[in-house]
C-alpha cells in the first residue's frame, strides 16, 4: 500500500471542499480557489474534515495515481491556506530585474532586455538592494503553475558552472568546475 496515498489530508477550518462529478475537486480558502480534475479511477472521499484517497486495485497504474492524487490534494489545501513562494536570484555583473504589474523585465547580458509576461495567478515582486544580487519573489496558490513559471524564468539564463553567473533559486548550490590551468 502506498505510504503517501493512505495518509489523510487534514482540511483546516475555513476551507471549503466540493467533490464534483468525474473527480473534479474544488477547494476554496482564504487565499483563493483551486479546481483540479483527477483520474476517474481514484476514489476521493471527504469525511470528518479529512480528504481520503482510495484506489480500486493494486495495479501499478493505480498505485502510481494513489500517491500522486493525495499529494496534489495536499498541495491544493496548503495553497489556499498558506500559499507558495519561490525566490530566484540573479547572479552576474549588470544583471537586473524590474516589474511593472505582471511584466517582468530582465537585463541578463543580452543585447536587449528580456520581457517576460507572468500569468495572472502568480504575483511577482523584485527586490534590488545595493551590494546584493537582485531577487525575484514569486507567490501563488497553485504550486504547479508557480514551479513552471519559476523554471521558465530560470531557463532564460541558467547558471553556468565556471563563475556561477545566471538565474538560480535562492539556496541552490551550483556545481562548480575548475577553469583552465596554464601549462608551464
QUIBEL-V71906 format. One record per residue. N is the residue number from 1. RES is the residue in one letter. PHI is phi in whole degrees, -180 to 180 (NA if undefined). BURIAL is 1 if it has 16 or more other ideal C-beta (glycine too) atoms within 10 Angstrom, else 0. D_LAST is the distance of its C-alpha to the last C-alpha in whole Angstrom. Layout:
# QUIBEL-V71906
[[N,RES,PHI,BURIAL,D_LAST] [N,RES,PHI,BURIAL,D_LAST]]
This chain:
# QUIBEL-V71906
[[1,X,NA,0,63] [2,X,-66,1,60] [3,X,-73,0,59] [4,X,-77,0,58] [5,X,-64,1,61] [6,X,-83,0,64] [7,X,-74,0,63] [8,X,-76,1,65] [9,X,-98,1,64] [10,X,-74,0,66] [11,X,-105,1,67] [12,X,-71,0,68] [13,X,-63,0,71] [14,X,89,0,71] [15,X,-110,1,69] [16,X,-100,0,71] [17,X,-116,1,71] [18,X,-127,0,73] [19,X,-97,0,72] [20,X,-100,0,73] [21,X,-71,0,74] [22,X,57,0,71] [23,X,56,1,69] [24,X,-90,0,69] [25,X,-110,1,68] [26,X,-116,0,68] [27,X,-123,1,67] [28,X,-116,0,68] [29,X,-146,1,67] [30,X,-66,0,66] [31,X,-86,1,63] [32,X,161,0,64] [33,X,-133,0,65] [34,X,-127,1,64] [35,X,-125,0,65] [36,X,-145,1,63] [37,X,-109,0,65] [38,X,-112,1,64] [39,X,-55,1,65] [40,X,-70,0,68] [41,X,-81,0,68] [42,X,-77,1,67] [43,X,-106,0,70] [44,X,-109,1,69] [45,X,-125,0,72] [46,X,-121,0,73] [47,X,-136,0,74] [48,X,52,0,75] [49,X,57,0,72] [50,X,-133,0,70] [51,X,-96,1,68] [52,X,-119,1,68] [53,X,-119,1,66] [54,X,-125,0,68] [55,X,-113,1,67] [56,X,-75,0,70] [57,X,-150,0,68] [58,X,-100,0,65] [59,X,-70,0,64] [60,X,-60,0,60] [61,X,-65,0,60] [62,X,-67,1,63] [63,X,-63,0,60] [64,X,-65,0,58] [65,X,-69,1,60] [66,X,-62,1,61] [67,X,-68,1,58] [68,X,-62,1,57] [69,X,-62,1,61] [70,X,-64,1,61] [71,X,-65,1,57] [72,X,-66,1,58] [73,X,-64,1,61] [74,X,-63,1,60] [75,X,-65,1,57] [76,X,-65,1,60] [77,X,-66,1,62] [78,X,-63,1,59] [79,X,-62,1,59] [80,X,-78,1,62] [81,X,-98,1,62] [82,X,-110,0,59] [83,X,89,1,57] [84,X,-121,1,53] [85,X,-142,0,50] [86,X,-130,1,47] [87,X,-121,1,44] [88,X,-115,1,41] [89,X,-115,1,38] [90,X,-98,1,37] [91,X,-110,1,33] [92,X,153,1,31] [93,X,-69,0,32] [94,X,83,0,35] [95,X,-79,1,36] [96,X,-135,0,40] [97,X,-140,1,43] [98,X,-147,0,47] [99,X,-133,1,50] [100,X,-127,0,53] [101,X,67,0,56] [102,X,-99,0,54] [103,X,-101,0,52] [104,X,-106,1,48] [105,X,-108,0,46] [106,X,-120,1,42] [107,X,-102,1,39] [108,X,-120,1,36] [109,X,88,0,34] [110,X,-83,0,36] [111,X,-70,0,38] [112,X,-138,0,41] [113,X,-76,0,42] [114,X,-96,0,43] [115,X,-106,0,47] [116,X,-119,1,47] [117,X,-86,0,51] [118,X,-89,1,52] [119,X,-60,0,55] [120,X,-63,0,58] [121,X,-71,0,58] [122,X,-109,1,54] [123,X,-94,1,54] [124,X,-121,1,51] [125,X,-146,0,50] [126,X,-116,1,47] [127,X,-122,0,46] [128,X,-127,0,44] [129,X,-100,0,43] [130,X,-66,0,41] [131,X,85,0,38] [132,X,-124,0,38] [133,X,-70,1,37] [134,X,-64,1,40] [135,X,-126,1,42] [136,X,-106,1,44] [137,X,-108,0,47] [138,X,-112,1,49] [139,X,-132,0,53] [140,X,-164,1,55] [141,X,-90,1,58] [142,X,-100,1,56] [143,X,-66,1,53] [144,X,-65,0,53] [145,X,-65,1,53] [146,X,-61,1,51] [147,X,-64,0,48] [148,X,-66,0,48] [149,X,-67,1,48] [150,X,-63,1,45] [151,X,-67,0,43] [152,X,-67,0,44] [153,X,-65,1,42] [154,X,-64,1,39] [155,X,-71,0,39] [156,X,-65,0,39] [157,X,-157,1,35] [158,X,-66,0,34] [159,X,-64,1,31] [160,X,-92,0,28] [161,X,-80,0,25] [162,X,-91,0,22] [163,X,-110,0,24] [164,X,82,0,27] [165,X,-73,1,29] [166,X,141,1,33] [167,X,-102,1,36] [168,X,-133,1,36] [169,X,-72,0,39] [170,X,-65,0,40] [171,X,92,0,38] [172,X,-74,0,36] [173,X,-94,0,33] [174,X,-98,1,30] [175,X,-71,0,28] [176,X,-99,0,24] [177,X,-111,0,21] [178,X,-77,0,17] [179,X,-79,0,16] [180,X,-69,0,12] [181,X,-112,0,9] [182,X,-79,0,6] [183,X,-90,0,4] [184,X,-129,0,0]]
